[in-house]
Amino acid sequence: MSTGMHDRLHRPLSTVSAGSSVLLRRIRAGQELETRLAALGFVPGAVLAVCRNSCHGPLVVQVKGSRLMLGRGMAEKIAVE
């Protein structure tokens, strides 16, 4: 599969409904943000469980046993499937 096909299969974390679990595939951000998210467990292949997503304001996501709040802008940069 080409990279373009992979991109079509992925969607932003911000679009995932509460109660759903997804796999993190890619972070589309600068190195500083990628490093910060990786330190929190947001790495390719990690399972993310969306605990809250009201479509307005931050999301609450569980990763590796911890619940974290992410701003919508940050969640837009996290590609999942």
C-alpha positions as CSV (number, residue, x, y, z in Angstrom):
1,M,0.0,0.0,0.0
2,S,1.2,3.5,-0.7
3,T,1.6,6.2,2.0
4,G,-1.4,8.0,0.5
5,M,-3.6,4.9,1.1
6,H,-2.4,4.6,4.7
7,D,-3.3,8.3,5.2
8,R,-6.8,7.7,4.0
9,L,-7.2,4.8,6.5
10,H,-6.1,7.0,9.4
11,R,-8.2,9.7,11.1
12,P,-7.6,12.3,13.8
13,L,-8.0,11.2,17.4
14,S,-10.4,14.2,17.8
15,T,-13.0,12.4,15.6
16,V,-13.2,9.2,17.8
17,S,-16.3,8.7,19.9
18,A,-16.2,8.3,23.7
19,G,-16.1,4.6,24.6
20,S,-14.0,3.6,21.5
21,S,-10.5,2.2,21.5
22,V,-8.1,2.9,18.6
23,L,-4.5,2.3,17.6
24,L,-2.1,5.2,17.4
25,R,-0.5,5.2,14.0
26,R,1.3,8.5,13.6
27,I,1.7,12.0,15.2
28,R,1.8,14.8,12.7
29,A,3.6,17.5,14.8
30,G,6.9,19.0,15.5
31,Q,9.7,17.1,17.3
32,E,9.0,18.8,20.6
33,L,5.4,17.8,20.8
34,E,6.1,14.3,19.5
35,T,8.7,13.9,22.3
36,R,6.4,15.1,24.9
37,L,3.6,12.8,23.8
38,A,5.9,9.8,23.6
39,A,7.0,10.4,27.2
40,L,3.3,10.1,28.1
41,G,2.9,6.8,26.2
42,F,1.6,8.2,22.9
43,V,3.8,6.1,20.6
44,P,2.9,4.2,17.3
45,G,1.1,1.0,18.1
46,A,-0.2,2.2,21.5
47,V,-3.9,1.5,22.2
48,L,-5.8,4.6,23.1
49,A,-9.2,4.5,24.8
50,V,-11.3,7.6,24.4
51,C,-13.1,8.2,27.7
52,R,-14.6,11.6,26.9
53,N,-15.1,13.5,23.7
54,S,-17.9,16.1,23.7
55,C,-16.7,17.5,20.3
56,H,-16.1,20.8,22.2
57,G,-13.1,21.3,24.5
58,P,-10.5,18.7,25.5
59,L,-10.6,14.9,25.2
60,V,-9.9,12.5,28.0
61,V,-7.9,9.5,26.7
62,Q,-6.6,6.5,28.5
63,V,-3.2,5.2,27.5
64,K,-1.1,2.6,29.3
65,G,-3.3,2.8,32.4
66,S,-3.3,6.5,32.8
67,R,-6.0,9.0,31.9
68,L,-4.9,12.2,30.3
69,M,-6.6,15.3,29.0
70,L,-5.7,16.5,25.5
71,G,-6.6,19.7,23.8
72,R,-8.5,19.4,20.6
73,G,-5.6,20.9,18.6
74,M,-3.3,18.3,19.9
75,A,-5.8,15.5,19.3
76,E,-6.1,16.7,15.6
77,K,-2.4,15.9,15.1
78,I,-2.7,12.3,16.3
79,A,-3.6,9.8,13.5
80,V,-5.4,6.7,14.6
81,E,-7.1,3.7,13.1
